[in-house]
Amino acid sequence: MTKRVYNFYAGPAALPLEVLETAQKELLDFNGSGMSIMELSHRSKIYDEVIETAKKDIKNLMGLDDSYHILFLGGGASTQFAMIPYNFLKEGMAGDYIDTGAWSTKAIKESKKIGETNVLASSKEKNFSYIPKDFTIDENAAYLHITSNNTIRGTELFTFPETGNVPLICDMSSDFLSRELDYTKFDLIYAGAQKNVGPAGVVIVIIKDSMLGKIKDADLFTMLDYRTHVSKGSMFNTPPAFPIYMVGLVVKWLKAHGGLAEMEKLNIKKSKLLYDAIDNSNGFYIGATAKEDRSRMNVTFRLKDESLEEIIAKEALENDLVGLKGHRSVGGLRASIYNAVPYAGVEKLVNFLNDFMKKHS
């Protein structure tokens, strides 16, 4: 088999080996069509089954009924930063935001270009090292927008706010389908696939039917109107066909491995192993976030002697442990241990960290 390393990049990120092998096997002739999945017409019956099965499997995993619509769109999560206020930020109403890191900050920036935007709480004053929990939601807000996991700083929400009649919107790009939740409490969820459920090129939007009635009464740009994509089943224009196919394979893989309950157990086990190694290093490694808010997906840490960080990243690469450098905006180290990163990969990383510490203590 071709050499495989342990991939800790934050995105595009690791994909399940079984999924890659299936895609390789089907690449030249998908389902007896004599064509690659990348050559099929998106209007064909064969492709229709691909996209509809992916939608059905996502709903099944999340416990959602037909009052929710699954959309596969282009433009990444970054386009959703603008699309959400463009659709829902009506005159005389404000969009409420919780600022927990770089991506929520960017979402806030886009919203301010469109209408009134309130930042209810922020952890910026402590470099986004924790999740703010003390805030009051405006009962007249158009929506509350939160980010469930922060890839750059390494924090994650484990308790979600009760919003009453205010729609709850969540950017789940980096922890999508990684755990069991009551997903029915969300009115709109969006997630770039490239971190946890597929390759780059598609964003998954899950929108409750009732939200369509909340879209402002205006002549919106066709491609930026959620109703366009709901009414056409993500087929108004040619969708990102190959990434959707890959997402479909990943959700099948999740179902075959016990669904979200089993995946959550594994993600807890992996993250505990790595955080324990950091916490038991007598200060050689230093966690970058508040312990109660530590992400299970993106483990961020520094070395007490920061001059060793370039060295450890280089040696890790030599040991087939790739992608451990922290985001360029914050430095340090980051291990993204998404669904597809196996427990054995985290074990190897922990052994490497322990050996490195012994050499340099």
C-alpha positions in Angstrom: 0.0 0.0 0.0 1.1 3.6 -0.6 2.7 5.1 2.4 0.2 6.9 4.8 1.2 9.4 7.5 -0.8 10.5 10.5 -2.5 13.7 9.4 -3.2 16.4 12.1 -3.9 19.3 9.7 -6.9 21.4 10.6 -8.4 21.4 7.1 -8.3 20.0 4.5 -7.9 17.2 7.0 -7.8 13.5 7.4 -10.3 11.3 5.6 -11.2 7.7 6.6 -8.9 5.2 4.8 -11.9 3.0 4.0 -13.6 6.0 2.3 -10.5 6.8 0.2 -10.2 3.2 -0.9 -13.9 3.1 -1.9 -13.5 6.3 -3.9 -10.3 4.9 -5.6 -12.2 1.7 -6.5 -15.1 3.6 -8.0 -13.2 6.4 -9.6 -13.2 5.1 -13.2 -16.5 3.3 -13.3 -19.1 4.4 -10.8 -22.0 2.0 -10.2 -21.6 0.3 -13.6 -22.1 3.6 -15.5 -18.8 3.4 -17.4 -18.1 6.9 -16.1 -16.3 8.5 -13.2 -18.5 10.1 -10.6 -16.8 13.3 -11.7 -18.2 12.8 -15.3 -21.8 12.0 -14.4 -24.4 14.6 -15.1 -25.8 16.0 -11.9 -29.2 15.6 -13.5 -28.8 11.8 -14.0 -30.7 9.3 -12.0 -27.5 7.8 -10.8 -26.2 11.0 -9.3 -29.7 11.9 -7.9 -29.4 8.7 -5.8 -26.0 9.8 -4.5 -27.1 13.2 -3.3 -30.5 12.1 -1.9 -28.9 9.2 0.0 -26.3 11.6 1.5 -29.1 13.9 2.7 -31.1 11.0 4.1 -28.0 9.6 5.9 -27.2 13.0 7.4 -30.7 13.4 8.8 -30.6 9.9 10.1 -27.3 10.5 12.0 -28.6 13.7 13.4 -32.1 12.6 14.3 -33.8 15.2 12.1 -37.1 14.8 10.4 -38.4 16.2 7.1 -38.9 19.6 8.6 -35.2 20.1 8.0 -33.6 20.6 4.5 -30.1 19.5 3.8 -28.3 21.8 1.3 -24.9 21.3 -0.4 -23.6 24.7 -1.5 -20.4 26.2 -2.8 -18.5 29.1 -1.4 -17.5 27.5 1.9 -18.6 28.6 5.4 -17.2 32.0 4.7 -20.0 32.7 2.2 -22.5 31.8 4.9 -21.1 34.6 7.1 -22.8 37.0 4.6 -25.6 34.9 3.4 -27.2 34.5 6.9 -27.6 38.2 7.6 -28.5 38.9 4.0 -31.5 36.5 4.3 -32.6 37.1 7.9 -31.4 40.5 9.1 -34.6 42.5 8.6 -34.9 46.3 9.2 -35.5 47.1 12.8 -34.0 43.8 14.0 -30.5 42.9 15.0 -28.4 39.8 14.7 -26.9 38.6 18.0 -23.4 37.0 18.0 -21.1 35.4 20.5 -17.5 36.1 19.5 -15.3 33.1 20.4 -12.5 33.3 17.8 -11.3 34.2 14.3 -14.3 32.7 12.4 -17.0 34.2 14.5 -15.1 37.5 14.2 -15.3 37.2 10.5 -19.0 36.4 10.6 -19.6 39.5 12.7 -17.7 41.6 10.2 -19.9 40.5 7.4 -23.1 41.0 9.4 -22.2 44.6 10.2 -22.0 45.3 6.5 -25.7 44.3 6.1 -27.5 45.5 9.2 -27.5 46.0 13.0 -25.3 43.5 14.7 -24.8 43.0 18.4 -21.9 41.2 20.0 -23.4 39.8 23.2 -20.2 38.4 24.6 -16.6 37.9 23.6 -13.5 36.2 24.9 -11.2 38.3 22.8 -9.6 40.0 25.9 -8.1 36.7 26.8 -7.0 35.7 23.3 -10.2 33.6 22.8 -8.9 31.1 25.3 -12.3 30.3 26.8 -16.0 30.3 25.9 -18.0 33.2 27.3 -21.1 32.0 29.1 -22.6 35.1 30.7 -24.8 36.9 28.2 -28.5 37.9 27.7 -30.2 37.2 24.4 -32.4 39.9 23.0 -35.8 38.3 22.6 -36.5 40.4 19.6 -33.2 39.5 17.8 -33.4 38.1 14.3 -31.2 35.2 15.4 -28.4 34.2 17.7 -25.2 33.1 15.9 -22.6 30.9 17.6 -19.6 28.9 16.6 -19.5 25.5 18.2 -15.8 24.7 17.8 -12.8 27.1 17.2 -10.1 25.5 15.1 -7.5 28.2 15.7 -7.7 28.7 19.4 -8.9 25.2 20.3 -12.2 25.8 22.3 -15.5 24.0 21.9 -19.1 24.5 23.2 -20.5 21.7 25.2 -23.6 23.4 26.5 -25.7 25.4 24.0 -27.9 28.4 25.0 -31.6 28.3 25.3 -32.9 30.9 22.9 -36.7 30.7 23.3 -38.3 32.1 20.1 -35.0 33.5 18.8 -33.6 31.2 16.0 -30.3 29.5 16.9 -27.8 29.5 14.1 -24.5 27.6 14.5 -21.3 27.3 12.5 -20.3 23.7 13.1 -17.5 23.5 10.5 -14.9 21.8 12.7 -17.0 19.5 14.9 -19.8 18.6 12.6 -21.0 15.0 13.1 -18.4 14.4 15.8 -20.9 13.9 18.7 -24.4 13.3 19.8 -26.5 16.4 20.3 -30.2 17.4 20.2 -29.8 18.9 16.8 -33.5 19.9 16.7 -32.7 22.9 18.9 -30.9 24.5 16.0 -32.7 26.4 13.3 -29.8 26.6 10.9 -26.5 24.8 10.9 -23.6 25.2 8.5 -20.3 23.4 8.1 -17.5 23.4 5.6 -16.9 19.7 4.9 -13.2 19.8 4.7 -12.5 19.5 8.4 -14.5 16.6 9.5 -16.8 15.0 6.9 -15.3 15.4 3.4 -12.9 17.2 1.1 -12.8 20.9 0.4 -15.3 22.3 -2.0 -18.8 22.0 -0.4 -20.5 23.5 2.6 -23.4 21.7 4.2 -26.3 23.8 5.3 -29.1 22.4 7.4 -32.1 24.7 7.6 -35.4 24.3 9.4 -38.4 24.7 7.2 -39.8 27.5 9.5 -36.7 29.6 8.8 -37.7 30.0 5.2 -40.7 32.1 6.4 -38.3 34.4 8.3 -36.4 35.4 5.1 -36.8 39.1 4.6 -39.4 40.3 2.0 -37.0 41.6 -0.6 -35.8 40.8 -4.1 -32.7 38.9 -3.0 -30.0 37.8 -5.3 -31.1 34.4 -6.6 -27.9 32.5 -5.6 -27.9 34.0 -2.2 -31.5 33.2 -1.3 -31.8 30.0 0.7 -35.3 29.4 -0.8 -33.6 29.0 -4.2 -31.6 26.1 -3.1 -34.3 24.5 -1.0 -36.8 24.6 -3.8 -34.3 23.0 -6.2 -32.8 20.5 -3.8 -29.3 22.0 -4.2 -29.7 21.6 -7.9 -30.4 25.2 -9.1 -26.9 25.2 -10.5 -24.3 22.5 -10.9 -23.5 21.4 -7.4 -20.0 20.5 -6.2 -20.7 16.9 -7.3 -17.5 15.1 -6.3 -17.2 16.6 -2.8 -20.9 15.7 -2.2 -20.2 12.1 -3.2 -17.3 12.0 -0.8 -19.4 13.4 2.0 -21.9 10.6 1.2 -19.2 8.0 1.7 -18.1 9.5 5.0 -21.6 9.5 6.5 -22.0 5.9 5.4 -18.7 5.2 7.2 -20.0 6.9 10.3 -23.2 4.9 10.2 -21.2 1.6 9.7 -19.1 2.5 12.8 -21.8 3.0 15.3 -23.0 6.5 14.4 -22.4 9.6 16.4 -22.6 7.9 19.8 -19.7 5.7 19.1 -17.8 8.5 17.3 -18.2 10.7 20.3 -16.8 8.0 22.7 -13.8 7.6 20.4 -13.3 11.4 20.2 -13.4 11.7 24.0 -10.9 8.9 24.4 -8.5 10.4 21.8 -8.6 13.9 23.2 -8.2 12.7 26.8 -5.1 10.8 25.9 -3.5 13.8 24.3 -4.6 16.3 27.0 -3.4 14.0 29.7 0.0 13.9 28.1 0.1 17.8 28.0 -1.1 18.1 31.6 1.3 15.5 33.0 4.4 17.0 31.4 5.3 19.1 34.5 4.9 22.3 32.5 7.0 21.2 29.5 3.9 21.4 27.4 1.3 24.1 28.2 -2.4 23.9 27.1 -3.6 27.0 25.4 -7.2 27.1 26.5 -9.4 26.9 29.6 -9.7 23.2 30.6 -13.5 23.2 30.7 -13.7 24.6 27.2 -11.0 22.4 25.5 -11.9 21.2 22.1 -12.0 17.5 21.3 -11.2 18.3 17.7 -8.3 20.8 17.8 -5.8 20.4 20.6 -3.7 23.6 21.0 -0.6 23.9 23.1 2.8 25.5 23.4 6.2 24.5 24.8 7.5 26.2 27.9 10.6 26.8 25.8 9.1 28.3 22.7 12.4 28.0 20.9 11.8 24.3 20.7 8.5 24.6 18.7 10.1 24.7 15.3 12.3 21.8 16.2 9.5 19.6 17.5 7.4 20.3 14.4 10.3 19.3 12.2 11.0 16.1 14.1 7.3 15.2 14.1 7.3 15.5 10.4 10.3 13.1 10.2 8.2 10.7 12.3 5.2 10.8 9.9 3.2 13.1 12.2 2.2 15.9 9.9 0.4 19.2 10.3 1.3 20.0 13.9 2.2 23.7 13.5 -0.3 26.1 15.1 -2.2 28.5 12.9 0.1 31.2 11.5 -1.9 33.9 13.4 -1.1 32.4 16.9 1.8 30.1 16.5 2.4 27.2 18.9 1.3 23.7 18.1 -2.1 22.2 17.2 -3.2 18.6 16.7 -6.5 18.3 14.9 -7.9 14.9 15.8 -11.1 14.8 13.8 -13.3 11.7 13.3 -11.0 10.1 10.7 -7.8 10.4 12.8 -7.4 6.9 14.4 -6.6 6.3 18.1 -3.3 4.7 17.0 -2.3 8.1 15.5 -2.9 9.9 18.7 -1.0 7.2 20.6 2.0 7.6 18.3 1.8 11.4 18.8 1.7 11.1 22.6 4.7 8.7 22.5 6.6 11.1 20.3 5.8 14.0 22.7 7.0 12.0 25.7 10.2 11.1 24.0 10.8 14.6 22.9 10.3 15.9 26.4 12.8 13.4 27.8 15.4 14.5 25.3 15.0 18.2 26.0 14.2 18.3 29.7 
